[in-house]
Amino acid sequence: MGVKTMLPSYELGFYALAVTCAVVYSGSGIFEASRDSVNRKAFRDGIKPGWHYFGRKMDVADFEWVMWFTSFRNVIIFALSGHVLFGKICSMTVPQSSGHPSPPYCSGTSLSAWRAVFLPCASVSLSVTQRWGGFSNAHACILGLCPVKTFSHWWSGFVTGAFDLQDVLFYGGSSFTIMRCMSFALESSEKKEGIYSIFDLLKYNFYLPFFFFGPVMTFDQFHDQVSTRELRRKDDEMRNIRVHALFHVGAIIAVDIFFHFFYILTLPSDLKFMNRLSDWSLAGLAYSNLVYDWVKAAVMFGVINTIARLDHLDPPQPPKCITMLYVFAETHFDRGINDWLCKYVYDHIGENHDNIMKELVATIATFAVTTLWLGPCEIVYIWSVFNCFGLNFELWVQKFFQLEPFAKLEAKMSAAMSRRIRAVFGAANFWAIVLYNILALNSLEFALLVTKRLLLTGFPVSTLSIWFVTYCGVQLIKERERILAIKEEKCDKAKVE
């Protein structure tokens, strides 16, 4: 099916109306549940007093959001503002054409306390750059040992002193350090002429905005960008940076306001209360949990990316919104880690991802590394198995329908009808993505409850009606993709002319 397949405007209007009504209906159910549960004993830890002029309590179940944007907000603002100020001063005092490395990229190397954490990884990276076996064994062992408490206690002995952020920064900094060292080792082994210096590794690893919070850029991308001699901004680039900065500030405020009226993170913790909700409210709750996780990732990486753009970097983009996902191949919540995995594992083994056996091996290897990255535990194992299956099942279905009888049948259909049939499968895939990922973002019990209600006790009315509304949403997404593809094609033609 081509990207130019077009549906009648009245049909798309009906789809938009159906989705809007469904969102309002489901949202009203979640709002009522939030209002009725505000004083429940089971929710005391997840719901705390919020902004007093709202007259409502706030959902604080996500410790990560509360930590970054409440408890340690001033620390983060101070650190990032200091980095920007330091970089600006250095850019005015040290000419870029002098041959010296750009100071903003080196500012993090003054973090002497974290050098001890980095040195073991750096020494391993430099010693195994020519051997794949050494790379895989050494780095995978370090990556797997990071979540082990006895190892982390020994490792943290290198760092003196104690402070509130010590554990968070240790796990974040060391985990991202390992990924960067692995990238450096692999890129070094592929380099045909000369070698990269230890200073290249220091500059790559200790770039302050990326060091603790991510995202991860592969070494080749980072090195190419920081090695540029002439640093020139595109037209309206500073304006776009300001707009993005204001957008992220607005998103942080909007999420805080949202948490005062919708307790989407706390509600799933009480399964008895969840059983009282309608099937539509449960489905909306599961979907909104994934949307929130996307917003959180987009904001956290977006703030860091804004700082990186001030340093003339082009960092990985925020993840694709869960609303726009109906294929497993595009499902990821960290585009930097996804790019890393694709380059060094998934694409390396799977090649063109057309062979079923190679794809199976590639996905298993990819999710094995991802499991080490997330920290091996039961819920991560389940999440990895389901998503690995979903990625392969997509290819199996695609290959099946490429067989001659089905290919001929689709060729006889109109392009619009082919798109409608594909959207039916896309709607089913969308909920598979939601259910497979909600168990890791919330809990296994909540995922099982939603699955049971939507597929068993809710069949056929709730199951088919929610599937139909999702089908309408997939059609709208496909229309958006079609329009974007046409615009991109026009831009490409204009450049050629």
N, C-alpha and C positions, 0 to 999 in steps of 0.2 A: 504493500500500500504506500503510495507516494505521499509526501508531505503537503501536496497541493490539494488533497482530497477535501472537498468542501461540502458542508451540510447546509440545508436551508436555514435562513436566519430565524424563522419562526420556531424551528426545532431547537436551535440553540437557546432561544429565549425561554422555551418551556423548560429546558434543562436547568438554566440559571434560576428560574422561579422555584423549581422543585428542590434544588440544593439550598436555596435561601430559606425556604419554609422549613426544611429538615433541620438546618443549623439553628434557627430560632426556636423550634420546638424542643430540640435536644438541649440547647443552652438554657431554656427556661426550666427544664427539669433539673439540671445541675444547679442552677441558681436557687431553686426551691429547696433542694437537698442541702445546699450549703447554709441556707438560712435556718433550716430546721435542726441542723446538727451542730451549731456553733457552741452550744453549752453541753454537749455530750462529754462524759468523763473520758471516753476512749480517745478523744481528740484534744485533750489538754496540752499534750506535748507538741502537737502540730499546729495549733491555732493560738496565737499570742496577740496581745494588744498592738494595734497598728497605728496609722495616722489618726489622731483623735478627732479631726474634723470630719472624717467619714462616718464616725459613730459605729464602726464595725471592726471586728478583729481580723487578723491577717494570717494567711496560710504561710507558715515558715518551715514546712516539712523538708524543703530542699536546703540542706545545710550548706551546699556549695554556693548557691545563689546568695543566701544570707551572709555567708562568710566573705565572699568577694565584694558584695555591694553594700554591706552594712558594717560588719565587724572590722574588716581590713580595707575599707574603701579609702580612707585617708592615706594609708601606707602605700596603696597601689598608685593613687594620684601623685603622691610625693615622688615615688620611684620613677614613674613614667615621665612626669614633668621634669624631674632632674635629668633624665636621659635626653629629653628633647632640648633642654637648655644647654646641657653640656655639648651636645652635638652641634648646636647653633654656634656656640662660642668657638668650638674647634674649627668649624667650617669657615669662620671668618678669619681665624688666625693661622690656620695651616692650609696653604694653597693645595687644591686637588691635583694640580699638575706637577707637584714637587716629587712625586714618586713614593711618598709615604702612604701607608694605609690610611683609609678614611677613619678618623677617630671615633665616630659614633659606633662603628662596628667593633671597635676594640674596647669600648668603655666597660664592658662586662668583665674583662680580664682582670680588673682590680678586685674582683670578689675572691679574695684569697681563701676564705673559709671553704668555698666550694671547689677550689682547685684540687683539694685532696679527694673529693668525691669523683672528680673528673679524671685524675691522673691514671688510675687503673684502667679505665676504659680507653684512654688515649694510648697508653702503652700497648694494649692489646691490638687496637686499630692499626697502629704503625707497624706492628710485628707480623700481621697476617694479611697485609694488603695484596700479596701475591698468591694467596692460597684460599680457595673457596672453603675447603674442609675446615681450616683453622678459623675462618670467619664464622661459619655456621655453628661450630661447637662452642667456641669461646664466648661469642656474643649471646647466643641463645641461652647458655648457662647463666650468664650474668643477668640477662633479662628475666629468666625464670626465678632466680634467687632473690630478686628485688622485693617481692612481696613477703618473703620469709622473715619472720621477726628476728630470729637469732642472727641472720645475716645482716639485717638492717641495723641491729644494735651494734654489731662489730663494725659495720661501715660507718655509722654515725659517730664512732669513737674518734674518727679523723677530724670531726668538727667540734670545736670547743664552744662552751657557752650554751645558753638555752634561751629561747624566746617563743612567743605564741605560735608563730608561723613555721617553726622548725620542721615538724613532721610533714606538713603540707609541701613546703618548699623542697624538702629532701626527696620525697617520692616523686614530685613533679620534675625537679631539676635532674635527678639521676635517671629517671625513665626517658626523658627527652634526650639526655646526654647519650644514652646507649644507642638510641635510634640514629642520632647524628653521627656517632662514631662508626656505626655500621655502614651508613651511607658514605662516609669519608673513605672507609676501607675498600668498599666496592668500587667507588669512582677512581680511587688510586690504582687499584689493580687493572682497571680498564684503560688507564692513561697510557698512550703509546709513546709519548716523548716526555722525558724528564719526570720529576716527582713533585708532589705537593709538599710544602714545608709544614713544620709543626705550627708555625704562626698562622697558616691557612686554617688549620684545625682549631686553634685557639679562637681565632676570629669568628669562625663558623659556629662553634659551640657556645661561646660566651656573649653573643649578641643579646643584650639584656632583655628586650621585649619578648624574644622567643625562648629564652633560657628556661624560665619557670613555667610559663603558661602555654607555650606553643604559638602558632602551629609549627609543624616540622616541615622545613624545606629540604629537598634533596641537595646534596653538596654541590652538584654541578650547576643547579639553578642559582644557588646562593653565590657561588664563586664567580659565575659569569656576571651577575648583577653588581657585585661589589668591586669587580675589577674594571668596570667601565670608567674610562678616564674623564670623559665629558659628561657631566651631570646636568642635563637639561630637562625641564619639566614641559609636559605637553600643554596645549592651550586649555585654559580653565581647569588645570589639574588641582591647583590650590583651592579653587572654588568647590570642586568635587570632594576634596578632603574635608573641608569645613562642613559641607552638607552631610557627609557620612558621619562625621563626629556628632553633629546635632541630632541626626537620626538615631544614633546609638544611645545618646542621652535620653531622648524621647522614648525609646523602646524600654529602657530601664525603668523610667517613671511609669510607663503604661503597664508593664508587668507587675509592678508593685500595686498599682490601682486594681488590676485584674485580680490579684491575690486577696483583695479585701472582699470581693463579691463571689468568687468562684474558688472553692477549696479543692481543686482538682488533684492535688498531691496528697492531701490528708484523707479525703473520703475513701479511697481504695484500701486504707489500712484497717477498716472495720468491715469485714465481709458480711456480718449479720445485717448491718445497715445497708450494704450494697444490694442485698437480696430484695430489699423493699423498692428499689428503683426500677423504673421501666427499662425495657430492652433498649429503647432509643437513648435513654440517659446513660446507660452503661456503655453503649457504643460511642456516644459523644465523649464520655469520660476517658475511654481508652485512646480515642483519636486525639483529644486535647492534651493528653500527657505527652504524646509524641510531638505534637506541634510545639508545646512548651519547651521540650528538650532541644528542638531545632532552634527556637528563638534564643535560648540560653547560649547555645553554641555559636549562633550567628553574632550575638552581642559580644560575648567574651573574645572570640577571634576577631570580630570587627573592630573592637577597641584597639587590640594589639596591631591589627593590620593598618589602622589609621596612623599609628606611630611609625610603623615600618615604611609607609608611603612617604612620610616626611623625610625619611632617610634614603629616598630614591629607590626603594625596593618594590618589587611586585610580588607580594606574598600570595599564598594559596587563598582562593576565594572561600567565602562561607559555604556551608553545606547546602545542598538543594533542599528546598522546603518539602516536608513530608507530604504535604497536600499535592505536590506535583509528581509524586512517585507512584508508579504502577508497574515498575520492573525492578527486580532485585539487583540488576547490574548497576543501577544508579543509587542504590541505598547505602548511604554512609553519612555519619554525623561529624566527621573530621576529614575535610578534603585533603589536608596535608598528609595525614597518616594513610589515607586512601591512595594518594599519588605515590607515596613511598612503597606501599605494599604492591601496587600494580607494577611499578617499575622493576623492583628487585625480586618479586616472588610470582605474582599472578600472571603478568604478561611474559615474564621470562620462561615460565614453565608452560603456560597455556598457549603461547604464541598468538595465533589469530583467533583463538577461542571457537574454532569450528569443529574440532575433533572432540568427541564425547569423552574418550578416555583421558586425553590430555587436560581437558577442562576439569574433570573429576579430580585428577591429581593436583592441578593448580589450585582449585578451591580448597581442597583439604590442607594443602601446605599453607595457603594464605590464612585460613582460619586457625591453624595450629599456631602460627606466629601471633595472630591477633589474640588468641587465648593467653599466650605468655604475656603479651602487652597488657591485657586487662587484669591479669592475675588469675591463675587457675583456681576454679572453685565450681561447685555443682551448677549454679545458675549460668555461669559463663560457658560451661560445657554444653548445656542444653541450648543456649542461645546460638552457639557456634554450629552445632549439629543442624538445627532447624534452618538457619540462614544458608549454610552450605548446601543443604538439600534444596532449598528454594532456588538458589542460583543455578544448580544443575538441572532441576526440574524444568526451569524455563527453557533451557537448551534442548532438553528431551522433547518437550511439547513442540518447540519450533521445528526440530528435525522431523517429528512425526507428521506435522501438517505441511511439510515441504515434499512429502511423498506424492507421487504422480496423481493419484485420484483426487486428493485434496487440492493440490496446486491447480489442476485443471478446473475444478469446481469453483475456486476463487477467481480464476481468470475469466469465467463467464459472468461473475457478479459485477455490479456497478461498484465504482470506487467507494461511494458512500455506504453501500451495504456491507462491503468488506470492512470498512472502518467500524461500523456498528457491531459486527460480530467480534472483532478484535477488542472492542471496548468492553464487551461482556466478560471476556477472559481477563482483561485488565482490571476490572472491578473486583473480581475474585482475588486476583494477585495483590491488589491494594490491601485488602483485609488480611491476607496472609502476612504481608509485611508488617502491618499494625500488630497482629497477634504474636508474631515471632519476636518482635522487638519490645513489646510492652512487658514481657516477662523479665527482661533485663533492666528496663528503666523503672519498673514499679515492683512487681513481685510475681512469682510463679502462680501463687494462689489466685491473684486477681486475674491473670491471663487465663487461667483455667475456668474461672467463673464467667468471664466474658465469652469465651469460646462455647461453653455449655449453653449459655442463654441465647447466643446468636445462632448456633447451629442445631441445637437439640430442642430445648424447651420453647424456643421462639419460633420454631419451624411450624408452618410455612409462612405465616403472616409477617413476623418481624424479619425473618431471614431474607425473604424475597423483596420486601419493601426497602430494607437497608441496602440490599444488593442493587436494587434499581436506582436509588438515589446516588449510590457510589458510581454506578454506570453513567449517570448524568454528569457527575463531577469529572469522570475520566474523559468524557466527550468534550467538556469545556477545556480541560487541560490540553487535549489533542488539538483543539482549535487554536489555543494560545501558541502551541509549538509550531503549528502550521504558519501562523502569522509571523512569528519570529524567524522561521526558516525563509519565508519570502523576503522579509526585510534584509536578512543576511545575504541572500542571493543577489538582491539589488545592489547592496553595498559592494559586494565582490565584483559585479559587473562594472560599477562606477570606477573602481580602482583600476581595473584592466583598461578601461577607456581613457 
